[in-house]
Amino acid sequence: MNELIARPELKPLLEAGDAFEVLMNLPGQSMREVASRSTRLVRIADKPYYCKFHRGVGWREIFKNLIIGRLAVVDANNERLASERLTAAGVESLSVAAFARRGANPATRESFLLTDPVSPALSLEALALCWQLNRPAPAVRRALIRRVAKLARAMHDAGVNHRDFYLCHLLLQTDSALTVEAIDRARLTIIDLHRAQCRERVPQRYLIRDLAGLHYSSMELRLSRADRLRFLSAYFNKPVRQCLAEDRRHLDRIDRRASDLFRKAQRKGILPSQIYLG
C-alpha cells in the first residue's frame, strides 16, 4: 500500500523523492512526541504546516484493541477522512495539505498528514484555565456554551464522533476581546481527529462518549446547572424541559461517565489545574 495525496503546489517537492524523508529532513520544531506519533511544525516555501507522522503501532497494540472489540488506529487516514468530512459539512476542522502512507502490514505501516496551522488561536482548555482565575461576564460564557453545543451537534450530524472530544481539542480563533459578538463570529475549530470515526450516523453510545468527554473536561469550570442545561438545549435543539423529559436516561449516562473520567484524572494528577495551576 503506497499512497500520496497532495495539493498541486506541494506535489513537485513530495514526488521528487521519498516524501517521508523529504518532510523529516525539513528544518522544524518538535511539537509533540508519543509512542507511535510525532508532530512537527515545518515550513515549505516560507509557509508553515503541521506534519503529524505515524509510525508502526506494532501487533501488540493491534491485538490489545481487538481483544476489547475495537480496531487500532494504524495510520493518519482516520484523521484525514474525518477532517475532510467535517470540512465538506461546513464544520471548521483541519485543512489537509498532503497525506501519504506506505506499507501493507498494519503493524509497521508509516503515514503522515500535513495540515495548515490553526493560528492565532486559543484552546478552550487554556481559556477555561483563565476563567478559573477571572470569571467572564455571564453573557460571554453563555455565548461560548452555545457555540460549543452547536459545533458538537454539527460534528455528530456529519457522521463523525471524535473519541477525544475535550476542550483542549477545540481552538477559538478571534482577533478581538472576547465579547458575545466576537464569539459569535469567531472560528471554532476541531483538531486532533486521529481516533475519530466516520459513519452515516453516529451510534448513540458514541454520542454519549463524546458529550461525556466534553462534560468531564469542563468540570473544573464549575458551570452552573443552568449553564449545562443551556448546552443541552442548544445541542438537542429543543427546549430544556423537553430535553429533561425525553433524554433523561442519556443525560444520566453522560453525567456518570464524565464523573468517572474526572475522578480518574484527579487520581492521576492530570487535570489541567493540577498540571498548570498546581
Buried (B, 14 or more C-beta within 10 A) or exposed (E): EEEBBBEEEBBEBBEEEEBBEBBBEBEBEEEEEEEBBBBBBBEBEEEEBBBBBBBBBBEEBBEEBEEEEEEBBBBBBBBBBBBBBBBEBEBBBBBBBBBBBBBEEBBBBBBBBBBBEBEEBBBBBBBBBEBBEEEBEEEBBBBBBBBBBBBBBBBBEBBBBBBBBBBBBBBBBBEEEBBBEBBEEBEBBBBBBBBBBBEEEBEEEBBBBBBBBBBBBBBBBEBEEEBBBBBBBBBBEBEBEEBEEEBEEBBEBBBEBBBEBBEEBBEEEEBBEEEEEE
